[in-house]
Amino acid sequence: MLGAPRIIGDLSQCSLAMEFEQLVPGATVHVQTVQGDPIDEWPVTYTRQVFDFHPGRNLTGGTVVQALQSQPGAGGFLSIAKPVSGLPAVTALNNVSFAQPLYECAECLMLSNGFSGARVKVFSHDTEPLGESVVLPSGYAHVDLNRPLAVEDVLSVIQAACTRDGAPIISAPTPVPGSRPGSLSQIVVPQTEVDDVKACEMTLNIRKIMPGSFIILRRRKKNGTTTEVIGPVWVSMPGLIRYERFEYLEELVIETHLGRCKPFSNMAVTKIVGATPTNPPGVPKWVEADARDITLHNLSVGALVEISITTSSYSIKILSGASETTDRFPFSPGSPSQIKLEAGAIITVRQNLGGGPNNWSQANWIEVLTTEPGIPKPYLPVDGSIIPNSAPTLLWKDTGEERCNYATRFHLQIMDDVGHRVFENEHVTSPSAYVGGYLHSGITYSWRVRAYHNNSRPSTWSDTLHFTTPGIPAKHVDPSIPYKPGDQLFLLCEECMGIYSPAESRGSDLTDAIANAKARSPSCEYTKYTAGECKQIGR
């Protein structure tokens, strides 16, 4: 099974595209309503990607959608459900502006002040299309150009969205202030500053870099014989670049390019020799623990990790090496056989990078408040609501996320109005469940849910909510309809809610039919009729 993708940003009926992360390259991502109706699908190339809706495909205001990804022979888990707004409140579009200076040879642009979900298009001289993109919830849009900018370009931008009723609205072309032939800077050497680099770190903090440029990182290992080239990495806004950790005494050469049409005239080089060691390492972060192991974060790869656990009945110490920045440590074989991290247990962790007695980090002291996952909080359908069909989607909140003790699965139960369990699933993997095909019309149901974290004991049951499915008008016996001869028997039930439809049975099944009717309504009265004796019964 493939992991669930994550839908980024808010959705509305004006959305022209959807953005996802946690994708699997080579898979296919599918978008559908929570009822399972397909909306659109796309092949995945990157772990985070924006997809334009295919012609004739779009979101509908007032619906709730989910996403999943699949590969041949493998399905996937559903994402967290997201509502689609039906009132985008678009009456006019702002003039989009450029979030960066414009330079000759630039191959991408960053726009700002756009409307979330709108499509933006960049033109040269109002006629030649150079590229298009979709505005993110932040109002920014990154546009890859189909050719490098030239000095003679005069740029303009249009923006397209839709109004409250779904009608398209397109802005007039917005010229770049002061844009005229020859106004683009011709030869620019980008300025780049890089923070000090520490061994075992995984980020490179680059400041003063020009949006629209790209970086090539050349790494020479400490033996002086191996050179690794990373890039080009395109930069939309100044920030961080992630890669494998540095090594001590490593040489780094950072080339910052602004366009490839003149590769050497607009390139800056930053050289760093000798990444400084981290001494002592950082403090290990939040602990996740169950009956078998402990998970630590913010570790230094290769560090010696010490974990001390003290409870009212025992005290143990674990020494192990960290192979990843987030690693799991099983309890030592010599620990108590019935180890249990009850509330009140004290966990102390620290790490040592280098092996010397003075290289220990500060200790992180954590008290185990509870080992149970958070109690789920149901919120849809709300208590007492009447839902529009007999196949609802139930939604709830995983409160364990608030203290890093998130649920890995949920146990859902649905009962009818006489306490019979009509639906149960102990392996729901997301905070929502579609229960189509299990419910009937005109019944009040109750539901509750509890959470599990890995193999821990479950949380307390959530509050119980109730909802009622719409009823169907009762059928009445019509004496003019001839009945087939034989051993047909008819059951008629009346009560304050109305007249139930006659339940037909054959032969010895009558006893079960009567028992079921009485279980449904203890006050139910029944009358036996044979062929030819049927008569009108009513109020």
Secondary structure by P-SEA (a helix, b strand, c coil): cccbbbbcccccccccccccccccccbbbbbbcccccccbbbbbccccccccccccccccccbbbbbbbbcccbbbbbccbbbbbccccccccccccccccccccccbbbbccccccbbbbbbccccccccccccccccbbbbbbcccccccbbbbbbbbbccccbbbbbbcccccccccccccccbbbbbbbbccccccccbbbbccccccbbbbbbbbcccccbbbbccccccccbbbbbccccccbbbbbbbbbccccccccbbbbbbbccccccccccccccccccccccccccccccbbbbbbbbcccbbbbbbbbbccccccccccccccccccccccbbbbbbbbccccccccccbbbbbbccccccccccccccccccccccbbbbbbbcccccccccccbbbbbbbcccccccccccccccccccccccccccbbbbbccccccccccccccccbbbbbccccbbbbbbccccccccbbbbbbbbcccccccbbbbcccaaaaaaaaaaaacccbbbbbbcccccccccc
